[in-house]
Amino acid sequence: MRTYLLFLPLWLIAGACLAQSPTIDKIRKSGTITLGYVEGAIPFSFIREAKPEGYSVELCERIAGDLRQQLKLPKLETRWVALTIQNRLDAVRQGKVDLECSTTSRTLSRQQQVDFSLLTYVDGASILVRNDDKLMRLSDFAGKKISVIAGTTTQQAMTKLLEKMRLDTQLVAVPSRAEGLSMLDKNTVDGFVSDRVALFASGITSPNAARCGAAMPTSALPWTVRSPASIATAASATSTTSGSGSWGRRRRSCRRSTCCKASRSSSGAS
């Protein structure tokens, strides 16, 4: 699936809100913007040579650069904080980070806790299976086990879907993507369900799990932020980078490099 996102240019809105935002006041006074990331979410956020990298990470770095210009703080420092999928929302809500840069989906319940930027990516979920297993449809997992990361929208969606289909499939909650993949490699579970693009990347690195089976519904991936002013700032940066120019090419390259490799590694990849 190819999806092109349109981000509205909100430079004027950003400028109007900057003076009113407690988050911006905090950044001004400290001279530092604190960004959070979740490790192991290739190609969105991961560690390479002891520093965070990835599509979401680089977009957040662009936002930090834009803030340096708007706030006239040429020495504004960027501080990265490692988060987990379980504590990422609390970290934003409690002010431990100003912006979370990973793969967090927007939901109504989450919007009651934190603010969200405009969309940065659109993805769905799939179930990663071992190469030698013939599990192509969700109904094939009847009586089997699927690992899923605890506290995610994928866990909620899978629980409802299995109940609706009346499948006796057991969901095994894990704390991280690495743990879910490890259980699949060790034959502890029969599948691992997560974000599709991240699963493709996981499949490439695993000797046994390189094929995606059943596909789940599509979800939208914005960032979580602390204030409406931050939303406007994030939107203004992504409006000039996502979908066109070098950043548009980077996003399309990201899709091709993960999806095509996974497709070549096995037949039936979705």
N, C-alpha and C positions, 0 to 999 in steps of 0.2 A: 504494500500500500504506500502510495506517495502522497504526502500531505504538505501543502504550502500554507503557511500561516501569515496573516496580515497583522502587523503591529501598528497601532495608531501613533502618530508623532505627538507626544505630550510635553514638549519642552516648556511651553508657556504655563501649563498646569503645574509642572514640576517647580518652575521658578516661583509661582505664587505660593506653593505649599512649603517650600524649604524653610521659610522664616517661622513657620508655625509648628514644626515637627520636633517633639522632644528627642527623637532618634537623631535628627540632624544636629540638634543642639549638643547632644552627647558626643557626636563625631567631631564637631567643631572644637569643643573643649578639650577632648582627649587627643585630637590629632591622629586618630586611628579609626578605621572602619574594620569591624570584626565580622568575618565571613565564616559560615559553617559548611562542612561538607561531610558526606558519608562515604567511607572508604569501600572499595570493592564494587562500585556501580559502573563498571566499564560499559560504554565509553563516556559516561556523563561525569563521574567523579571517582578518582582513584589516586593511589600514591605511586609516583615514579621518581626514583632517586631522592627519596625523603621529602618530596614536596607534592602537594595536590595538583592534579592535572585533569583534563577532560573538557567536554563541550560546555557543561554548566559552569565549571570552574572558570573557564576562559571568558565566558559572558559576564560573570560576576566581576572579574578583573577589569573588564571594559567599563562596567558601571563605576567601579572605584576610580578609574581614570577620568570618567566624566565628572564625578563629584569633585575631584581635585580642581577641575576647571571652574565648575559652577560656584563652589565655595571659596575659590581663590586660595586653596591650600596646597601649594606645589609639593610640600613635604608630607602630605597625608600618607600615613603608613597603612598597610594591609596586614591584618593578623588573621591567620587561619586557625580554626578550632575543629578538631575531629569530633564528629557526632555519631550516634547510632540511629538506626531507624526508630528505635523505641523512645529516644530522648530528644529528637530533633525539634518537635513542636514546642516542647517545654523550654528548650534552649532559646527559641525565638520569643516565646511568650514572656519568659523571665528576664529577657534582655541580655542573656549571655552571648548571643550573636545578634548582629543587626540584620543579617540576610542569610538564608539557608540555600545553598547551591547544590542541588542534587536531583532527585526524581520524586518529589512529593506531589501527589494528586490533590486537586481541590475538591473538598466535600463541604456540605452545609454545616456539619458538626465542627469541622476544622476551622471554618470561617468564623465561628463564634469565639475562637481562641486567638487566631492570628489573621493578618491580612495576606493577600496573595498578589503577585505581579500578574501581568498579562501572560498568555501562554508562551512557553518557550519550546515546547515539543509535543507531539501527539503520538501516543504509542498504545499498544494493547498488551495483553498477557498471553503466554503460551505455557505449555507443560513440556519441560525438557525430559527426555527419556534416553535410555541407553541405546546404542547403535543396534544391538541384536534383539531388542524388544519390539514386537509388532503391536504397538499401542498408538493408534492414530486418532481415535475418537474418545470423547470423555466417557462414553458408555463402556469402553474397553477397560476402564479402571475400576469397574465393579469388583468389590472384594479386595482391592489393593490399597497401597498407601502412597500419599503424595505429601511431600514436605512443602511448607509455605512459610514465609517470613512473618513472624508475629507482629500484630499491630498495624498491618497494611490494609489498604482497600482491597487488595487481591485476596487476602484471607476472608474478609467479609463477603466479597462477591462469590468466592468459591463455596463458602458455607451455604449461602442461599441457593446457589445453583445445584449443589448436590442434594439439598433437601427437596428442591423443586423436581429434580429428576428421579428422586427416591433411590439414589445409589448408595450402597453400603461401603463407600470409599472413606478411608480414614485420613483426615488431615493431621499432619504432624507439624506442630509449630516449632520453628527454629529462630534463633536470634539474628542470623545474618545470612546473606546470599552464599558466603563461603561454606557455612555449615550445611545448608541445603544441598549444595553441590557435592560436598563430602559424603553425605548420607546416600546420595544417589550412586556415587562411585563405589561405595562399600556394599551396595545391594541392600541397604537398610530400608530404603523406600523404592517405589517403582517409578516415581516421577517427581519433578520439582517445578512448581508453578511460580512464575514471577514475571517482571516486565520483559517483553519479547526481545527488544534490542539488547538488553543486558544479558539475557539468556543466550543469545547467539554468541556473544563474546565469551561467556562461560563455557559454552560447548566447544569453542575453538581451543581453549586451554585444557580441556579434560580429555583424557585418552579414551574414555568409555561413553561419555554423554555428549553427543554431537548432533543430535537430531531433535527438532521441536515437533511435538505431536499436536494435540488439540489446541485451538486458539480460543482465547477468552475475549470479552468485550474490550473496546478501545477506551483509553483514558487520556486525559489531558494533563500535561506536566507544566505547571508554573513554578515559581519560587515562593517560599514563605518569607514574609517580611514583617517588620514591626509597626509600620505606620502608612497611611495613605500617601504621604509624601514620598516614602520609599517606593511605593507602587508606581507613582508617576515617574520617578527617576529611572527605575528599572525599565519601564515601558519606553521611555525616551531613548534609552541606550539600545534596547533590542529592536526598536522601530527602524534603526539605521543599519542593523547588522544581520537580522534574521530574514532569510528568504531572498537576499540579493547581495551582490558584491562578494568579497572574500569570505564573509561569514556564511552566506548562503551556500557557497561552494563547499565550505567546511562541513556544513550540516549534511549536504547531499553526499559528500565523500564519506562521512561517518556512517550513513545508511548503507552505502555500497560496500565499504570495507568490512562491516560486520555481517550483513545479510548475505552477500555474495559468497564469502568464505564459508559460512555455515551451510549454504546451499550446495557448494561444491563438495563439502565433506561428507554429505549423505543425501540420499534421495528422500523426498517427502518433507523437507523443511518448509515451514510455512512463512 
